[in-house]
Amino acid sequence: MDFSERFRILHTPKSIGKFEDFILKDCCAEDKFISENNGSFSFDAYIGCTNGCTYCYMNRKPYCEFINNKSLKIKSSLLDTEKGRDQIISEVDSKLIELRNHGLMASFVTDPFLPEVLPTTLFLMDLCSKKGISLKVLTKRTDWINKVNLENMHEWKKYISIGFTLTNVDKIETNASPNEERIKAIEYLNNIGYVTFCSIEPIINCEASYFAIYKTFGKCAYYKIGIDSMRKYDSAEMRLFIDRLVLLYMSYTNHISNNSHFPYIYLKNNILDVAEIAETDFENYIKHVTELHNYI
Ligand code: SF4
């Protein structure tokens, strides 16, 4: 198998200004729930996140000047639940074709499975499944899984993909579910028929992130891997991390079973910058690692 085809490069937005605008103005707007940034749609009914990650971008300027990330704020449009839900339906209906084409992501300025946010997220999951909209939900929480009859939600399995962020460093994510529980949740959801994915972002240390991938490999459809722009990384260590991912892929193909995936691995381009690998050489780099290992 040609592994290089499974490794893809993701480009981080060049214009940080636009990205900030999206988060600060659009996602945080009190009077709407769905925001768009260059064809990517996000759903946010709450602002702020109490998972307590020390590296959270919402703790940094300029976000922290607008978002109080120590608490969770419900948008005023949802204070009356019934009216709020009517508004969600009407926003979805007004963008139905675009949402069916591009999908929807929850959420940008909160964790969609915080206990307070859960009822709205379940409402959205049900709505999207009924309207034929692909919805991605990304979380660091597992305490909702046993509260929902996920196994029998057959329509949800067609439209909802469930992702977990994994750093494998619990002490800097104090209120989130432990990484081991997230890893177990991925396996469970994959086994009962959901599409799952992992966000390996940010890498706190390469070793911990590698083991998060190792433990979930074959149980999710894809990985998105990125760094923290404020953190210093070692280029040799980052190259070793990439090499180990290639070797993991090679050994994995000998042990596949039912419900296994050949996952795509999306590396943000700034990882290649740290590893000092030119984007144009990346495919050859992976082939070279594969050949070297076969030779050894
Ligand atoms: S889960 Fe995400 S949004 Fe919530 S505190 Fe952690 S990094 Fe921030």
Residues whose N, C-alpha, C, O or C-beta is under 5 A from the ligand:
A	BS01	SF4	C49 N51 G52 C53 C56 T110 D111 K140
